[in-house]
Amino acid sequence: MYPEEIVAPMKSELTEIGFNELLTAEAVDNLMNEKSGTALIMVNSVCGCAAANARPAVRMAIDNDKKPNKLTTVFAGVDQDAVAQARKYFLPYPPSSPSIALMKDGKLVHFIERHHIEGRPAELIAENLKAAFDEFC
């Protein structure tokens, strides 16, 4: 578990632009039980690829004509129950931090794993997300 004072700035990079934190398994289930609309779930992390690639990518991606109805985040290593519950909805993908999931009508329609984030420029990841938004949102 990471101390709150360390992760607070990393969380705020998303919450300050409208992402809602899912802090419990129940909050994740409540989101997933809404069977209409789209939701982006960013599995945030303290790692360098989250800082350099994933968080900047989602910030760029939501500047798009089409975007998810809900923007949400869970934080690996901090919100353990919420992350574990979210990962159940991401199957068959293995646990991955950071990762980015796009849900539509309660079903996973697009997923970006860590190995698609690490070493890739944020702009490329953002373009991938925008294409998914254009298709599913």
N, C-alpha and C positions, 0 to 999 in steps of 0.2 A: 504494500500500500504506500503510495506516495503522499507526502505531507501536502495539505491543502495550499499552503503558501507557495509551494513550488508549481502546482498545477493551475492555480487560479489565473495567471496570465494566459496560459494556453487555452483554458476554457473560455476566457473572455474574448479571444480572437473570433470565436463563433457566436457566443451569446450576444455580443454587442452588435451583431448584424442580423439578429432575429432568430437564431437557433435556440430551441428549448432543450434544456437538459432533461434527460430521462434518468432519474437517480435510483429507481427501484425496478424490480421485475414487474411489479404491478403496473407501473407507468408504461413500460414497454408493451405489456399485454393490452392495456387500454388503447394504445396507439394502433396496435395490430388488429384489434377487434373492430376498428372502424373500417368497414368493408367498402368504402367509397373514397375516391380521391387518391392522391399520390403523397408519398412521404420520403424524404431523404434522411437517412440515418448515417451519420459520420461516427465511426468508432475512432475516437481521438486517442492520442498517445503522447508520451514524453519524448519519443525517439526523434532523431534528426529528420527522418523522411516525413514525419508528420508536420514538423515545423517548416521545412523547406519546400515540400511538395504538396502534401494532402490538404492542409488547412488553406494555403494560398489558392489551391485549385478550386476548392468548393466556394471560396469567396469570389473568385472570378466567374465560376459557372452560374451562380445565381443571378448574375447580371446578364440575363437572357430573357427574351420575350416570353418563352414558356419556362416555367419552373414548378417544382413540387408545391402542393398546397401546404405541406408542413415541412419545416426544417428542424431536425432534431439531432441530438448527439448523446453518446454515452462515452465514458472515459475509462479506457483499459487501465487496470492497476489501481483504480480508485473506486469506481461504481461497479464493483464486482458482480453483484446480483443482476444489475441491469444489463451489463455486458454479456453475462452468461445467458440471460433470457433472450436478448437480441440475437445472439449467435444461433439459437435454436431455429429462428426464422430464416437464417441465412443458409441453412443446409441445402445442398450437399457440400457447400464450401467449408473448408476447415477454418478454425479460428485464425484470425488475421488482424493485426494491429499495426498501423492504422488500416482501415478499410472503409469503403463507402458503398452503401446499399440504397437502391431506389426501389420502393415498394409501390405497387398499384393495386388498389382494391384488396389490400391485405396480402398480396403475393409478391414475392421477389421477382423483379423483372430485369434488373441490371446490378452487377456487383463488381467492384474493383478491389482486388486483393492487394496486400502489401507488395508482392513481387511485381505488380503492375504500377506501383507508386514509387518504390525505391529506385533511384537513379534516373527517373523520368522527369522532365521539366513540368512544373506546375501548369504551364500553358497547354501542354499536350493532354494532361489529365483533365483539365477544364474543358477542352474541346470534346473529349470523350463524353464527359458528363452532359454537356450542352446537347450533343447529338441524342443522348438517351432522353433528355428532357423533351426535345423536339418530337421524339417518337412516342413517348408515353404520357406526357403531361398535357 
